[in-house]
Amino acid sequence: MAIAHELLKYILIVALGGGISLFLSIYAFLRLKNTPGGKYFVLATAMSSIFTLAYAFELASATLDGIKFWLKIEYIALPFLPLFILLMCFDYVGQKMGRGFRNGLLAIAAMTVLVQTTNDFHHLYYSSVGLRVDSPFAIADLEAGPWFYVHSLFLYGCVAVSLGILLKQLRNHSFKFRMQVLLMIAGLLVPVVASFFYVAGVSPYGIDLGPVFMSVSFILHGIALLPFQMFNVAPIARDTVFESMEEGAIVLNRNNVVVDYNRSILKVLPVLRKQAIGKPVEEVLSDNRLLHKIISREQKCDYELYVDGELLHFQIRFSPVRNKKDILVGKIVSFVNVTERVEMERALKQLASIDGLTQVFNRTYFLEKAEEVFERLSLKGGLASVIMFDIDHFKRVNDTYGHATGDTVLTYIAQSAKESVREMDILGRYGGEEFVICLPNTSMEAAQKVAEAFRKQISESYLLIDGKRIDLTLSFGVSEVQIEAGDFSHSIQAVMGEADQALYAAKENGRNRVELFKNLLYAIGKA
């Protein structure tokens, strides 16, 4: 009974190792398969799970035939396990194994499966398979054949190269990364050391301690995977980016999965928390489709957003990350704060677009903004009106009171006009004492009411400058355009020309009045 319990203990330990491998494989497949080394970690843990659980069934078998069956199942996975570990280490540090070399290793692993499965016909893998006579329960007694040594050389060779790759990464890296690498190394060494006990013939009851200690191995890998986020740190990117860049930065691997980020980026994208590491950037930025589109296209551009109620401007830049062999392993997306530059450019543009005296749009910028209105109307269809007006007898004001007073009058009229129109309307100084207003989505009748109200306001008030009263009146010309969707033949200059003709008619008809262009057409037709 005691012996049966002793065997059950080992079976449960081996099964526990297989269960841990299976859990890590499923977890890595769901969360980390796109991270550096992640897909090979999935494959390695899956192979380990198959091998270890099959060995548990081998230990539970009471007959030689049962043991030989489970040996075949074990060797479906075991030959590929060291290869996937090696590929995992290569991918983790950003190196690339040559295709020919990789295919050669795969061929050796596949050959091992074939040779072991057909061993009964040639005895190349095991020269003999029996049951140990010195064990109280059924334990396989295996005599190595020629191919067994080939497989052993292959297995320990892959492990040795993997260890060498990892040991090289212990230089010039952070504590977090060192701990990851050390845990990975320990995870590789534990089953290897344990297997020497089996080879030396000192394992209890002849049980292979390699699969038993596989549980310890993958517990170490689990510690690296979960608390220390194994595969979530690109070693090369860390040395390039973190703590040395003032601008916010995100590090992505070749599959656009978030590898890391620096603290500065949290001000720009607070959504980047620890949980974001290992996730595709599309998932992390699911609420910001525009930014995801920019990053996926690697489109260098300016980007703006509100941070703590303040509008900030950033330039998004992309830098490739390459390893020492010049292999592309990812990219750095940096957010450079260019708010000061943008605000300066905006101020300069405003200076270039605003009339210095009246602080309304100058002629050039007015025409530019009005043409934008006409382009929008040409796409969707609609109407717009234009009002041209000037100050009656302005030359007399300059001659009588001086140009300084004339400037004050121009400023007063411009500011009064601003207060008389809507925010969507476009007001500009066309030249001298002449002004123009573009009113989108406004009929001629509505524009006439605006002009009439403004005319009345000015005519019923006066300016008091240096104790002198100055009475002013304005003359207006109004025109309208109806634009059909898809009709791009209309221009602001043409409509302004019509409004200017109406303004000229207002002057001819006594000033201080509003004339409509359509009335001129009616008068001409009647004549």
C-alpha positions as CSV (number, residue, x, y, z in Angstrom):
1,M,0.0,0.0,0.0
2,A,2.9,2.4,0.9
3,I,4.5,1.6,-2.4
4,A,1.3,2.4,-4.3
5,H,1.0,5.7,-2.5
6,E,4.6,6.5,-3.3
7,L,3.9,5.9,-7.1
8,L,0.7,7.9,-6.9
9,K,2.7,10.8,-5.4
10,Y,5.0,10.9,-8.5
11,I,2.1,10.5,-10.9
12,L,0.3,13.5,-9.3
13,I,3.5,15.6,-9.4
14,V,4.0,14.8,-13.1
15,A,0.3,15.5,-13.8
16,L,0.6,18.8,-12.0
17,G,3.5,19.8,-14.2
18,G,1.5,18.8,-17.3
19,G,-1.5,20.8,-16.0
20,I,0.6,23.9,-15.4
21,S,2.1,23.6,-18.9
22,L,-1.4,23.3,-20.4
23,F,-2.6,26.3,-18.5
24,L,0.4,28.4,-19.6
25,S,-0.1,27.3,-23.2
26,I,-3.7,28.3,-23.3
27,Y,-3.1,31.6,-21.4
28,A,-0.2,32.5,-23.8
29,F,-2.3,31.6,-26.8
30,L,-5.1,34.0,-25.7
31,R,-2.9,36.9,-24.5
32,L,0.7,36.7,-25.7
33,K,0.9,34.8,-29.0
34,N,1.8,38.0,-30.9
35,T,4.5,39.2,-28.5
36,P,8.2,38.5,-29.0
37,G,8.8,34.8,-28.5
38,G,5.1,34.3,-27.6
39,K,4.1,31.9,-30.4
40,Y,7.0,29.6,-29.6
41,F,6.2,29.7,-25.9
42,V,2.7,28.5,-26.8
43,L,4.1,25.6,-28.8
44,A,6.8,24.7,-26.2
45,T,4.3,24.6,-23.4
46,A,1.8,22.6,-25.5
47,M,4.5,20.0,-26.3
48,S,5.6,19.9,-22.6
49,S,1.9,19.3,-21.6
50,I,1.6,16.4,-24.1
51,F,4.9,14.9,-23.0
52,T,4.4,15.3,-19.3
53,L,0.8,14.1,-19.2
54,A,1.7,11.1,-21.4
55,Y,4.5,10.3,-18.9
56,A,2.0,10.4,-16.1
57,F,-0.1,7.8,-17.9
58,E,3.1,5.7,-18.6
59,L,3.8,5.7,-14.8
60,A,0.2,4.6,-14.2
61,S,0.5,1.7,-16.7
62,A,0.9,-1.8,-15.3
63,T,1.9,-3.6,-18.5
64,L,4.8,-3.3,-20.9
65,D,2.4,-2.8,-23.9
66,G,0.7,0.1,-22.0
67,I,4.1,1.7,-21.3
68,K,5.2,1.3,-25.0
69,F,2.0,3.0,-26.2
70,W,2.5,6.0,-23.9
71,L,6.1,6.2,-24.9
72,K,5.0,6.7,-28.5
73,I,2.6,9.5,-27.4
74,E,5.4,11.2,-25.4
75,Y,7.7,11.2,-28.5
76,I,5.1,12.9,-30.6
77,A,5.9,16.0,-28.5
78,L,9.4,15.6,-26.9
79,P,11.6,16.0,-30.0
80,F,10.0,19.3,-30.9
81,L,10.2,20.7,-27.3
82,P,13.9,21.8,-27.4
83,L,13.5,23.2,-30.9
84,F,10.5,25.4,-29.9
85,I,12.5,26.6,-26.8
86,L,15.4,27.5,-29.0
87,L,13.1,29.4,-31.5
88,M,11.4,31.1,-28.5
89,C,14.8,32.4,-27.3
90,F,15.8,33.6,-30.8
91,D,12.5,35.5,-31.2
92,Y,12.6,36.9,-27.7
93,V,15.9,38.7,-28.2
94,G,15.0,39.8,-31.7
95,Q,17.3,37.5,-33.6
96,K,16.3,35.4,-36.6
97,M,17.2,31.8,-37.3
98,G,18.1,30.9,-40.8
99,R,15.4,29.1,-42.7
100,G,17.7,26.3,-43.8
101,F,19.0,25.7,-40.3
102,R,15.5,25.8,-38.8
103,N,14.3,23.3,-41.4
104,G,17.2,21.1,-40.7
105,L,16.4,21.0,-37.0
106,L,12.7,20.3,-37.8
107,A,13.8,17.4,-39.9
108,I,15.9,15.9,-37.1
109,A,12.9,16.3,-34.7
110,A,10.5,14.7,-37.2
111,M,13.0,11.9,-37.9
112,T,13.2,11.2,-34.1
113,V,9.4,10.8,-34.0
114,L,9.5,8.4,-36.9
115,V,12.4,6.3,-35.6
116,Q,11.0,6.0,-32.1
117,T,7.5,5.1,-33.3
118,T,8.8,2.3,-35.6
119,N,11.5,1.2,-33.1
120,D,10.0,-2.4,-32.9
121,F,11.1,-2.9,-36.5
122,H,14.7,-1.7,-36.3
123,H,15.6,-1.0,-32.7
124,L,17.6,2.2,-33.7
125,Y,16.1,4.3,-30.9
126,Y,15.9,1.7,-28.1
127,S,18.0,-1.5,-28.6
128,S,15.7,-3.1,-26.0
129,V,12.5,-2.2,-24.1
130,G,11.5,-4.1,-21.0
131,L,10.5,-3.7,-17.3
132,R,12.9,-3.0,-14.5
133,V,13.3,-6.0,-12.2
134,D,14.5,-3.8,-9.3
135,S,11.3,-1.7,-9.1
136,P,8.2,-2.6,-7.1
137,F,6.0,-1.3,-9.9
138,A,6.0,-1.3,-13.7
139,I,8.9,1.0,-14.8
140,A,10.3,0.9,-18.3
141,D,13.9,-0.4,-18.6
142,L,15.2,1.2,-21.8
143,E,18.5,0.5,-23.5
144,A,19.7,3.3,-25.8
145,G,20.1,2.7,-29.5
146,P,22.2,4.8,-32.0
147,W,19.4,7.4,-32.7
148,F,18.8,7.9,-29.0
149,Y,22.3,9.5,-28.8
150,V,21.5,11.6,-31.9
151,H,18.3,12.9,-30.1
152,S,20.2,13.5,-26.9
153,L,22.8,15.6,-28.7
154,F,20.0,17.5,-30.5
155,L,18.1,18.1,-27.2
156,Y,21.1,19.3,-25.2
157,G,22.5,21.2,-28.1
158,C,19.3,23.2,-28.4
159,V,19.2,23.9,-24.7
160,A,22.9,24.9,-24.7
161,V,22.4,27.4,-27.5
162,S,19.2,28.8,-25.8
163,L,21.1,29.3,-22.6
164,G,23.9,31.1,-24.5
165,I,21.4,33.4,-26.2
166,L,19.8,34.3,-22.9
167,L,23.1,34.7,-21.0
168,K,24.2,37.3,-23.6
169,Q,21.1,39.4,-22.7
170,L,22.1,39.9,-19.1
171,R,24.3,42.8,-20.0
172,N,23.2,46.4,-19.8
173,H,19.5,45.7,-19.0
174,S,17.1,46.7,-16.3
175,F,16.5,44.7,-13.1
176,K,13.1,43.7,-14.4
177,F,14.5,42.2,-17.6
178,R,17.4,40.5,-15.8
179,M,14.8,38.8,-13.6
180,Q,12.9,37.6,-16.6
181,V,16.0,36.2,-18.3
182,L,17.2,34.5,-15.0
183,L,13.9,32.9,-14.5
184,M,13.9,31.6,-18.1
185,I,17.4,30.2,-17.6
186,A,16.4,28.5,-14.4
187,G,13.3,27.1,-16.1
188,L,15.6,25.6,-18.8
189,L,18.2,24.2,-16.3
190,V,15.9,22.5,-13.8
191,P,14.7,19.6,-16.0
192,V,18.1,19.3,-17.6
193,V,19.8,18.9,-14.2
194,A,17.0,16.5,-13.0
195,S,17.5,14.3,-16.1
196,F,21.2,13.7,-15.2
197,F,19.9,11.9,-12.1
198,Y,18.0,9.5,-14.4
199,V,20.9,9.0,-16.8
200,A,23.2,8.3,-13.8
201,G,20.8,5.7,-12.5
202,V,20.2,7.3,-9.1
203,S,16.6,8.4,-9.6
204,P,14.1,6.7,-7.2
205,Y,12.7,3.5,-8.5
206,G,14.2,4.3,-11.9
207,I,11.7,7.1,-12.5
208,D,12.8,9.8,-15.0
209,L,13.0,12.9,-12.9
210,G,13.0,15.1,-16.0
211,P,9.2,15.1,-16.5
212,V,8.7,15.3,-12.7
213,F,10.8,18.5,-12.4
214,M,9.1,19.8,-15.6
215,S,6.4,21.1,-13.2
216,V,9.1,23.1,-11.3
217,S,10.4,24.4,-14.6
218,F,7.1,25.7,-15.8
219,I,6.3,27.2,-12.4
220,L,9.4,29.3,-12.9
221,H,8.3,30.2,-16.4
222,G,4.9,31.0,-15.0
223,I,6.5,33.4,-12.4
224,A,8.3,35.1,-15.3
225,L,5.2,35.2,-17.5
226,L,2.7,36.6,-15.0
227,P,4.3,39.0,-12.4
228,F,7.3,40.0,-14.6
229,Q,5.4,39.9,-17.9
230,M,7.7,37.7,-19.8
231,F,7.8,38.5,-23.6
232,N,6.3,41.9,-22.9
233,V,9.7,43.7,-22.9
234,A,11.7,44.1,-26.0
235,P,15.3,44.4,-24.7
236,I,16.6,46.4,-27.6
237,A,13.8,48.9,-27.5
238,R,14.2,49.4,-23.7
239,D,17.8,50.6,-24.1
240,T,16.8,53.0,-26.9
241,V,13.7,54.5,-25.4
242,F,13.0,54.5,-21.7
243,E,14.1,57.2,-19.4
244,S,16.1,58.9,-22.2
245,M,13.3,60.4,-24.1
246,E,11.3,63.4,-23.0
247,E,8.5,62.9,-25.5
248,G,5.9,60.2,-25.0
249,A,6.7,57.0,-26.7
250,I,5.1,53.6,-27.4
251,V,7.1,50.6,-28.4
252,L,5.4,48.1,-30.8
253,N,6.7,44.8,-32.1
254,R,6.5,43.6,-35.7
255,N,2.8,42.6,-35.2
256,N,1.8,46.0,-33.8
257,V,1.4,44.6,-30.3
258,V,2.2,47.0,-27.5
259,V,5.6,46.0,-26.0
260,D,6.2,48.9,-23.7
261,Y,5.8,52.7,-23.2
262,N,7.4,55.4,-21.2
263,R,5.8,57.5,-18.4
264,S,5.6,60.6,-20.6
265,I,3.0,59.0,-22.9
266,L,0.6,58.5,-20.0
267,K,-0.2,62.2,-20.1
268,V,-1.2,61.8,-23.8
269,L,-2.8,58.4,-23.6
270,P,-3.8,57.5,-20.0
271,V,-5.4,54.3,-21.5
272,L,-1.9,52.8,-21.6
273,R,-1.7,51.0,-18.3
274,K,0.1,47.7,-17.5
275,Q,-2.8,45.7,-18.8
276,A,-2.2,47.2,-22.3
277,I,1.2,45.5,-22.6
278,G,0.9,42.4,-24.8
279,K,-2.3,43.6,-26.5
280,P,-2.7,44.7,-30.1
281,V,-2.6,48.4,-30.5
282,E,-5.9,48.2,-32.3
283,E,-7.5,46.8,-29.1
284,V,-5.8,49.3,-26.8
285,L,-7.0,52.2,-29.0
286,S,-10.4,50.8,-29.8
287,D,-12.0,54.1,-28.6
288,N,-9.6,56.2,-30.8
289,R,-10.0,55.0,-34.3
290,L,-8.2,58.0,-35.8
291,L,-5.0,57.5,-33.8
292,H,-5.1,53.7,-34.5
293,K,-5.3,54.5,-38.3
294,I,-2.4,56.9,-38.1
295,I,-0.2,54.4,-36.2
296,S,-1.2,51.4,-38.5
297,R,-0.3,53.5,-41.6
298,E,2.9,54.9,-40.0
299,Q,1.7,58.3,-41.1
300,K,3.9,61.1,-39.7
301,C,1.5,63.9,-39.0
302,D,0.2,66.4,-36.4
303,Y,-2.3,65.3,-33.8
304,E,-4.2,67.3,-31.3
305,L,-6.1,66.5,-28.2
306,Y,-7.3,68.0,-25.0
307,V,-5.3,67.3,-21.8
308,D,-6.7,68.6,-18.6
309,G,-8.9,71.0,-20.6
310,E,-5.9,72.4,-22.6
311,L,-5.6,71.8,-26.3
312,L,-2.2,70.3,-27.0
313,H,-0.6,69.6,-30.4
314,F,1.7,66.7,-31.0
315,Q,3.7,65.5,-34.0
316,I,3.6,61.7,-34.3
317,R,6.8,60.2,-35.5
318,F,7.9,56.6,-36.3
319,S,11.3,55.1,-35.7
320,P,12.2,51.5,-36.7
321,V,13.8,49.4,-34.0
322,R,16.5,47.0,-35.3
323,N,18.7,44.5,-33.5
324,K,22.5,44.2,-33.8
325,K,22.0,42.1,-37.0
326,D,20.0,44.9,-38.5
327,I,16.8,42.8,-38.4
328,L,13.6,44.9,-37.9
329,V,12.0,43.9,-34.5
330,G,9.5,46.6,-34.0
331,K,9.0,50.4,-34.0
332,I,8.8,53.3,-31.7
333,V,5.9,55.7,-32.0
334,S,6.8,59.0,-30.4
335,F,4.6,62.0,-29.6
336,V,6.5,65.2,-29.8
337,N,4.8,68.2,-28.2
338,V,4.7,71.0,-30.8
339,T,2.0,73.1,-29.2
340,E,4.2,76.2,-29.0
341,R,5.2,75.9,-32.7
342,V,1.5,75.4,-33.8
343,E,0.4,78.4,-31.8
344,M,3.1,80.5,-33.2
345,E,2.2,79.5,-36.8
346,R,-1.4,80.2,-36.0
347,A,-0.5,83.6,-34.7
348,L,1.5,84.4,-37.8
349,K,-1.3,83.1,-40.1
350,Q,-3.7,85.4,-38.2
351,L,-1.4,88.3,-38.8
352,A,-1.3,87.5,-42.5
353,S,-5.1,87.2,-42.7
354,I,-6.3,90.1,-40.6
355,D,-6.5,93.7,-41.7
356,G,-4.2,95.5,-39.3
357,L,-6.5,98.6,-38.8
358,T,-10.0,97.2,-38.6
359,Q,-9.2,93.6,-37.3
360,V,-11.5,92.0,-39.8
361,F,-10.3,89.7,-42.6
362,N,-8.3,91.3,-45.3
363,R,-9.3,91.0,-49.0
364,T,-7.1,87.9,-49.8
365,Y,-8.2,85.9,-46.8
366,F,-11.8,86.8,-47.2
367,L,-11.8,85.5,-50.7
368,E,-10.2,82.3,-49.6
369,K,-12.7,81.7,-46.8
370,A,-15.7,82.6,-49.0
371,E,-14.5,80.2,-51.8
372,E,-14.5,77.4,-49.2
373,V,-18.2,78.2,-48.5
374,F,-18.9,78.0,-52.2
375,E,-17.1,74.7,-52.5
376,R,-19.2,73.2,-49.7
377,L,-22.4,74.5,-51.3
378,S,-21.3,73.0,-54.7
379,L,-21.1,69.6,-53.0
380,K,-24.4,69.6,-51.2
381,G,-26.4,72.4,-52.9
382,G,-27.7,75.6,-51.2
383,L,-27.7,79.3,-51.4
384,A,-25.6,82.3,-50.2
385,S,-25.8,86.0,-50.2
386,V,-23.2,88.7,-50.5
387,I,-23.4,92.2,-49.1
388,M,-21.1,95.0,-50.3
389,F,-21.2,98.3,-48.4
390,D,-19.1,101.4,-47.9
391,I,-19.1,104.6,-46.0
392,D,-20.9,107.5,-47.6
393,H,-18.7,110.7,-48.2
394,F,-15.7,109.1,-46.4
395,K,-13.3,111.3,-48.3
396,R,-15.0,114.3,-46.8
397,V,-14.4,112.9,-43.3
398,N,-10.7,112.5,-44.0
399,D,-10.4,116.0,-45.5
400,T,-12.4,117.6,-42.7
401,Y,-11.2,115.8,-39.6
402,G,-7.9,114.2,-40.7
403,H,-6.8,110.7,-41.4
404,A,-6.5,109.7,-37.7
405,T,-10.2,110.4,-37.4
406,G,-10.9,108.5,-40.6
407,D,-9.1,105.5,-39.2
408,T,-11.3,105.7,-36.1
409,V,-14.4,105.8,-38.2
410,L,-13.2,102.7,-40.2
411,T,-12.6,100.8,-37.0
412,Y,-15.9,101.8,-35.6
413,I,-17.8,100.7,-38.7
414,A,-15.9,97.3,-38.8
415,Q,-16.6,96.5,-35.2
416,S,-20.3,97.5,-35.6
417,A,-20.5,95.2,-38.6
418,K,-19.0,92.3,-36.6
419,E,-21.8,92.7,-34.0
420,S,-24.5,92.8,-36.7
421,V,-23.6,89.5,-38.4
422,R,-23.6,85.8,-37.3
423,E,-20.5,83.9,-36.3
424,M,-20.8,81.8,-39.4
425,D,-20.8,84.9,-41.7
426,I,-17.5,86.1,-43.2
427,L,-16.7,89.8,-42.9
428,G,-13.8,91.4,-44.7
429,R,-12.3,94.8,-45.7
430,Y,-12.3,94.9,-49.4
431,G,-10.4,98.1,-49.8
432,G,-10.4,101.7,-48.5
433,E,-13.8,102.3,-46.9
434,E,-15.5,99.3,-48.7
435,F,-16.4,96.2,-46.8
436,V,-17.9,92.8,-47.9
437,I,-19.9,90.1,-46.1
438,C,-20.6,86.5,-47.2
439,L,-23.7,85.0,-45.6
440,P,-23.9,81.2,-46.2
441,N,-27.3,79.6,-46.3
442,T,-29.0,83.0,-46.5
443,S,-31.5,84.3,-49.0
444,M,-31.3,87.8,-50.5
445,E,-34.4,88.9,-48.5
446,A,-32.8,87.8,-45.3
447,A,-29.5,89.5,-46.2
448,Q,-31.5,92.6,-47.1
449,K,-32.9,92.7,-43.5
450,V,-29.4,92.4,-42.1
451,A,-28.2,95.2,-44.2
452,E,-31.2,97.4,-43.5
453,A,-30.8,96.9,-39.7
454,F,-27.2,97.8,-39.8
455,R,-27.8,100.8,-42.1
456,K,-30.4,102.1,-39.7
457,Q,-28.2,101.6,-36.7
458,I,-25.4,103.6,-38.1
459,S,-27.6,106.4,-39.6
460,E,-29.4,106.9,-36.2
461,S,-26.2,107.2,-34.2
462,Y,-23.1,109.3,-34.3
463,L,-19.5,109.4,-33.3
464,L,-18.0,111.9,-30.8
465,I,-14.3,112.5,-31.5
466,D,-12.4,115.2,-29.7
467,G,-15.7,116.9,-28.9
468,K,-16.8,116.9,-32.5
469,R,-19.9,115.1,-33.6
470,I,-19.6,113.0,-36.8
471,D,-22.7,111.6,-38.5
472,L,-22.3,108.6,-40.8
473,T,-24.3,106.7,-43.3
474,L,-23.7,103.6,-45.3
475,S,-24.8,102.4,-48.7
476,F,-25.4,98.7,-49.5
477,G,-25.6,96.3,-52.4
478,V,-27.0,92.8,-52.0
479,S,-26.8,89.8,-54.3
480,E,-27.7,86.1,-54.0
481,V,-26.6,82.8,-55.6
482,Q,-28.5,79.5,-55.7
483,I,-26.1,76.6,-56.2
484,E,-27.2,73.1,-57.3
485,A,-25.3,70.1,-55.9
486,G,-22.5,69.2,-58.2
487,D,-22.4,72.6,-59.9
488,F,-18.9,74.1,-59.4
489,S,-19.3,77.0,-61.9
490,H,-20.1,79.7,-59.4
491,S,-17.5,81.9,-57.8
492,I,-17.5,84.5,-55.0
493,Q,-16.0,87.1,-57.3
494,A,-19.0,86.8,-59.7
495,V,-21.5,87.3,-56.9
496,M,-19.4,90.1,-55.4
497,G,-19.5,91.8,-58.8
498,E,-23.3,91.7,-58.8
499,A,-23.4,93.1,-55.2
500,D,-21.0,95.8,-56.3
501,Q,-23.3,96.9,-59.1
502,A,-26.2,97.1,-56.6
503,L,-23.9,99.2,-54.3
504,Y,-23.2,101.5,-57.2
505,A,-26.9,101.9,-57.7
506,A,-27.4,102.7,-54.1
507,K,-24.9,105.5,-54.5
508,E,-26.6,106.8,-57.6
509,N,-30.0,106.7,-55.9
510,G,-29.0,109.0,-53.1
511,R,-26.8,106.9,-50.7
512,N,-27.8,105.7,-47.2
513,R,-29.9,102.9,-48.7
514,V,-29.9,99.1,-49.6
515,E,-30.2,98.0,-53.2
516,L,-30.8,94.5,-54.5
517,F,-29.1,93.2,-57.6
518,K,-32.3,91.4,-58.7
519,N,-34.1,94.8,-58.7
520,L,-31.5,96.1,-61.2
521,L,-32.2,93.2,-63.5
522,Y,-35.9,93.9,-63.2
523,A,-35.4,97.6,-64.0
524,I,-33.2,96.7,-67.0
525,G,-35.7,94.2,-68.3
526,K,-38.5,96.7,-67.9
527,A,-36.6,99.4,-69.8
